[in-house]
Amino acid sequence: MTALLSEPGKNKTRKSRKGQILRSSYLFTLLILIVLFGFTGCTNPLAPTMAFTETSTLPVPSIPPTSTHTLSPTPTITSTSTPTRADASFTEICSPLAGIELEKLHSITSQAFNPPTPFQDDGHPAVDLAFFTFEGLPSMMGHPVQAIFPGKVVLVVDDRFPYGSMILIETPLSSIPNELLSPTAIPTPIPSENIIQFNPCSNDPVYESMAPISMAQDSKSIYVLYSHLLEKPSFTAGDEVACGQVIGAVGLTGNTVAEHLHLEIRIGPSGANFGTIAMYKPEATLEERYNYCIWSTSGRFQPINPAIFWETSP
């Protein structure tokens, strides 16, 4: 009788021990999972970059200049509207970012070219290049910017909206060979009568008192604008720059929320003297607004897609 009564007690004791073992095993497993996930989930690759502001004073990384890119000769395309540039003086284009080859720029394009409507300040007449981390580079802030063509400095601006700190470099269109810029890639010039009729810079009463910008009537140039730089480039108008020469560093100035290089290319009359450019802010002077209008919406300076210089046509 005693044995019969004690058996239930033994069963309860066994169950209690099993429960303790299960609970201990569960707690141990949970602890391991917490430790593992704690170490693998705490790294945020975006954090170091997002912490930068436009007042950052990071040193410019020391990166050797990118080797130039030579294109293989291609058959000359005959065009009745655009003459062959027989006096081309160079055959190479350089990467706008030191240490990053032209062929890799497509992988760090954050905003592609979107042609604007004629006489309108819309679309995206440029290519934006940006990265948080790329091939061992921890950040784009302060990354050296290089001239993609040899040319002459037209304009240097110290942090004015929307381009921020920027530099504009002119290269005669006649010096760029067809192998680098096919005649078919050059936009058809807008007829003069259309420019006279629709050019907002000429038809806006606000600009009636502005003297026209001096520019050539019989020759064309390619203008490359590098903007949102870290600080004002140490150049002055008239300075000559070489292909691959460092002209500034990537920054966060102007109309931007993250560091990147805004690379804008336009074809227009040679010898344009803009003086200074700004827009969309009360502090922008009438001269700055007028010059911005001529550059962006007058129809005289037509944008082209910078990516044609490093992407292969389909």
C-alpha positions as CSV (number, residue, x, y, z in Angstrom):
1,M,0.0,0.0,0.0
2,T,2.9,2.3,0.8
3,A,4.5,1.6,-2.5
4,L,1.4,2.4,-4.4
5,L,1.1,5.7,-2.6
6,S,4.7,6.8,-3.2
7,E,4.7,6.1,-7.0
8,P,2.8,9.3,-7.9
9,G,5.3,11.3,-5.9
10,K,8.2,9.8,-7.9
11,N,6.5,10.7,-11.1
12,K,6.1,14.3,-10.0
13,T,9.7,14.4,-9.1
14,R,10.8,13.1,-12.5
15,K,8.6,15.6,-14.3
16,S,9.9,18.4,-12.2
17,R,13.5,17.5,-13.0
18,K,12.7,17.2,-16.7
19,G,11.1,20.6,-16.6
20,Q,14.1,22.2,-15.1
21,I,16.4,20.6,-17.7
22,L,14.2,21.8,-20.5
23,R,14.0,25.4,-19.1
24,S,17.8,25.4,-18.6
25,S,18.3,24.2,-22.2
26,Y,15.9,26.9,-23.5
27,L,17.6,29.7,-21.6
28,F,21.0,28.6,-22.8
29,T,19.8,28.5,-26.4
30,L,18.2,31.9,-26.1
31,L,21.4,33.4,-24.6
32,I,23.4,32.1,-27.6
33,L,21.0,33.6,-30.1
34,I,21.0,36.9,-28.3
35,V,24.8,37.0,-28.4
36,L,25.0,36.0,-32.1
37,F,22.4,38.5,-33.3
38,G,23.7,41.2,-31.1
39,F,27.1,41.1,-32.8
40,T,26.0,40.7,-36.4
41,G,23.1,43.2,-36.4
42,C,24.7,46.3,-34.8
43,T,26.8,47.4,-37.9
44,N,25.2,50.0,-40.0
45,P,27.2,50.7,-43.2
46,L,25.3,54.0,-43.8
47,A,25.9,55.5,-40.4
48,P,29.5,56.9,-41.0
49,T,28.4,58.7,-44.1
50,M,25.0,60.0,-43.0
51,A,26.7,61.8,-40.1
52,F,28.5,64.2,-42.4
53,T,27.2,67.8,-42.8
54,E,28.2,70.5,-45.2
55,T,30.5,71.9,-42.5
56,S,32.6,68.8,-42.4
57,T,36.3,69.4,-42.8
58,L,37.5,66.0,-43.5
59,P,40.9,65.6,-45.2
60,V,41.0,64.8,-48.8
61,P,42.0,61.2,-49.2
62,S,45.2,60.6,-51.0
63,I,44.4,58.7,-54.1
64,P,46.6,58.4,-57.2
65,P,45.1,60.0,-60.3
66,T,43.1,57.7,-62.4
67,S,44.8,56.5,-65.6
68,T,43.2,58.0,-68.7
69,H,40.9,56.0,-70.8
70,T,41.7,55.6,-74.5
71,L,39.0,54.6,-76.9
72,S,39.6,52.4,-79.8
73,P,39.3,54.2,-83.1
74,T,35.9,53.9,-84.8
75,P,34.9,54.7,-88.3
76,T,34.1,58.4,-88.8
77,I,30.4,59.1,-89.0
78,T,29.6,61.5,-91.8
79,S,27.0,64.1,-91.0
80,T,25.7,67.0,-93.1
81,S,24.6,69.0,-90.0
82,T,27.8,68.6,-87.9
83,P,31.2,68.9,-89.6
84,T,34.0,66.4,-88.7
85,R,36.3,67.8,-86.1
86,A,39.5,67.3,-88.0
87,D,41.6,69.5,-85.7
88,A,41.0,67.3,-82.6
89,S,43.9,67.7,-80.2
90,F,43.5,64.9,-77.8
91,T,42.1,61.3,-77.8
92,E,41.4,60.6,-74.1
93,I,38.8,61.3,-71.5
94,C,39.6,61.1,-67.7
95,S,37.4,59.9,-64.9
96,P,35.8,62.7,-62.9
97,L,36.6,60.8,-59.7
98,A,40.2,60.0,-58.8
99,G,40.9,56.3,-58.5
100,I,37.6,55.2,-60.0
101,E,37.7,53.9,-63.6
102,L,35.3,55.2,-66.2
103,E,33.8,51.7,-66.6
104,K,32.7,51.7,-63.0
105,L,30.9,55.0,-62.9
106,H,27.6,53.4,-63.9
107,S,27.6,51.5,-60.6
108,I,27.8,54.7,-58.5
109,T,25.3,56.7,-60.5
110,S,22.6,57.9,-58.0
111,Q,20.6,59.9,-60.5
112,A,20.7,59.5,-64.2
113,F,20.4,62.1,-67.0
114,N,16.9,63.2,-67.8
115,P,16.8,65.8,-70.6
116,P,14.9,68.9,-69.7
117,T,12.1,70.4,-71.8
118,P,13.4,73.2,-74.1
119,F,13.3,76.6,-72.3
120,Q,12.2,74.9,-69.0
121,D,14.3,74.3,-65.9
122,D,13.0,70.7,-65.4
123,G,14.3,67.2,-65.8
124,H,17.8,66.4,-64.6
125,P,20.4,67.8,-67.1
126,A,23.3,66.0,-65.5
127,V,24.5,62.8,-63.9
128,D,24.9,62.5,-60.1
129,L,27.7,60.2,-58.9
130,A,27.5,59.0,-55.2
131,F,28.4,56.2,-52.9
132,F,28.4,55.4,-49.2
133,T,31.2,52.8,-49.5
134,F,32.9,51.7,-52.7
135,E,35.8,49.3,-53.2
136,G,37.4,50.0,-49.9
137,L,36.6,53.8,-49.9
138,P,34.8,54.5,-46.7
139,S,33.0,57.7,-47.8
140,M,32.6,60.0,-50.8
141,M,33.0,63.2,-48.7
142,G,36.2,64.9,-49.7
143,H,36.9,62.5,-52.6
144,P,39.1,64.2,-55.3
145,V,37.3,65.5,-58.4
146,Q,39.2,65.5,-61.7
147,A,38.7,67.3,-65.0
148,I,37.4,65.0,-67.6
149,F,38.8,67.1,-70.5
150,P,41.6,69.6,-70.8
151,G,40.3,73.1,-71.0
152,K,40.0,76.6,-69.6
153,V,38.2,77.6,-66.4
154,V,35.2,79.8,-67.2
155,L,33.7,80.2,-63.7
156,V,34.3,79.4,-60.1
157,V,31.6,79.9,-57.5
158,D,31.8,79.8,-53.7
159,D,28.7,78.1,-52.4
160,R,25.8,79.7,-54.1
161,F,22.4,78.0,-54.5
162,P,21.7,75.7,-56.4
163,Y,25.1,74.5,-57.5
164,G,26.9,75.3,-54.3
165,S,30.7,75.4,-54.7
166,M,31.4,74.7,-58.3
167,I,33.7,75.1,-61.3
168,L,32.9,75.4,-65.0
169,I,35.4,74.4,-67.6
170,E,35.3,75.0,-71.3
171,T,36.8,72.9,-74.1
172,P,36.5,73.8,-77.8
173,L,34.2,71.3,-79.5
174,S,36.7,71.2,-82.4
175,S,39.3,69.6,-80.1
176,I,37.2,66.6,-79.2
177,P,37.5,63.8,-81.7
178,N,34.6,61.9,-83.1
179,E,35.8,58.7,-81.3
180,L,35.0,60.4,-78.0
181,L,31.9,62.4,-79.0
182,S,30.1,61.2,-82.1
183,P,28.4,63.9,-84.2
184,T,25.1,62.0,-83.7
185,A,25.3,62.6,-80.0
186,I,25.4,66.3,-80.4
187,P,22.0,67.9,-80.1
188,T,20.5,69.7,-83.1
189,P,20.8,73.4,-82.4
190,I,17.5,75.2,-81.6
191,P,16.7,77.5,-84.5
192,S,17.5,81.2,-83.7
193,E,13.9,82.2,-84.4
194,N,12.7,79.8,-81.7
195,I,15.2,81.1,-79.2
196,I,14.1,84.7,-79.9
197,Q,10.5,83.8,-79.5
198,F,10.6,81.5,-76.5
199,N,13.8,82.4,-74.6
200,P,12.6,83.3,-71.1
201,C,15.8,85.3,-70.4
202,S,15.0,87.7,-73.3
203,N,11.2,87.8,-72.8
204,D,11.1,88.3,-69.0
205,P,10.7,92.0,-68.1
206,V,12.8,91.4,-65.0
207,Y,15.9,91.0,-67.2
208,E,15.3,94.0,-69.4
209,S,18.2,96.0,-67.9
210,M,20.7,93.1,-68.2
211,A,23.5,93.4,-70.8
212,P,23.8,90.3,-73.0
213,I,26.5,87.8,-72.0
214,S,29.4,88.0,-74.5
215,M,29.9,84.7,-76.5
216,A,31.0,83.7,-79.9
217,Q,28.6,83.3,-82.8
218,D,30.6,81.1,-85.1
219,S,32.1,78.4,-82.8
220,K,30.9,75.9,-80.3
221,S,32.4,74.6,-77.0
222,I,31.6,71.8,-74.6
223,Y,31.2,73.1,-71.0
224,V,31.6,70.8,-68.0
225,L,30.1,71.9,-64.7
226,Y,31.3,70.2,-61.5
227,S,29.1,71.1,-58.5
228,H,28.3,70.5,-54.8
229,L,32.0,70.6,-54.1
230,L,33.4,70.6,-50.6
231,E,34.7,74.2,-51.0
232,K,35.5,76.8,-53.6
233,P,38.1,75.4,-56.1
234,S,41.4,77.2,-56.0
235,F,41.2,78.4,-59.6
236,T,40.3,81.6,-61.4
237,A,38.7,82.3,-64.7
238,G,41.2,81.8,-67.5
239,D,43.3,79.1,-65.8
240,E,44.2,76.1,-68.0
241,V,43.5,72.6,-66.6
242,A,44.7,69.2,-67.8
243,C,42.8,66.0,-68.3
244,G,42.8,64.2,-64.9
245,Q,44.0,67.2,-62.9
246,V,42.4,67.5,-59.5
247,I,40.1,70.5,-59.5
248,G,38.2,70.1,-56.2
249,A,36.6,67.6,-53.8
250,V,33.2,66.1,-53.4
251,G,31.1,67.9,-50.9
252,L,27.6,68.9,-49.6
253,T,27.1,72.5,-50.7
254,G,24.1,73.9,-52.6
255,N,20.9,72.1,-53.3
256,T,21.7,68.7,-52.0
257,V,20.9,66.5,-49.0
258,A,23.8,64.1,-49.4
259,E,27.4,64.4,-50.7
260,H,27.7,63.7,-54.4
261,L,29.2,65.0,-57.6
262,H,26.8,66.7,-60.0
263,L,28.4,66.4,-63.4
264,E,26.6,68.6,-66.0
265,I,27.7,68.9,-69.6
266,R,26.3,71.4,-72.2
267,I,27.3,72.5,-75.7
268,G,27.0,76.1,-76.6
269,P,28.7,79.2,-78.1
270,S,32.4,79.5,-77.3
271,G,33.8,82.1,-75.0
272,A,30.8,82.6,-72.8
273,N,31.5,84.9,-69.9
274,F,29.0,84.1,-67.1
275,G,30.7,86.0,-64.2
276,T,28.6,84.3,-61.5
277,I,25.5,82.0,-61.2
278,A,22.8,81.6,-58.6
279,M,19.0,81.1,-58.5
280,Y,16.0,80.3,-56.3
281,K,17.2,82.2,-53.2
282,P,16.2,85.8,-52.2
283,E,19.9,86.7,-51.9
284,A,20.6,85.8,-55.5
285,T,21.4,89.0,-57.4
286,L,19.7,89.9,-60.7
287,E,22.9,89.3,-62.5
288,E,23.3,85.8,-61.0
289,R,19.7,85.0,-61.9
290,Y,20.1,86.2,-65.4
291,N,23.3,84.2,-65.9
292,Y,21.6,81.1,-64.6
293,C,18.7,81.6,-67.0
294,I,21.1,81.9,-70.0
295,W,22.9,78.7,-68.9
296,S,19.9,76.6,-68.1
297,T,16.8,77.7,-70.0
298,S,17.8,80.1,-72.9
299,G,18.2,77.2,-75.4
300,R,21.7,78.4,-76.3
301,F,23.5,75.9,-74.0
302,Q,22.1,72.4,-74.7
303,P,22.7,69.6,-72.3
304,I,24.1,66.2,-73.2
305,N,24.2,63.0,-71.2
306,P,27.7,62.7,-69.6
307,A,27.3,58.9,-69.4
308,I,27.8,58.6,-73.2
309,F,31.5,59.0,-72.4
310,W,31.7,55.9,-70.3
311,E,28.8,53.7,-71.3
312,T,28.7,51.6,-74.5
313,S,25.7,52.1,-76.7
314,P,23.4,49.1,-76.9
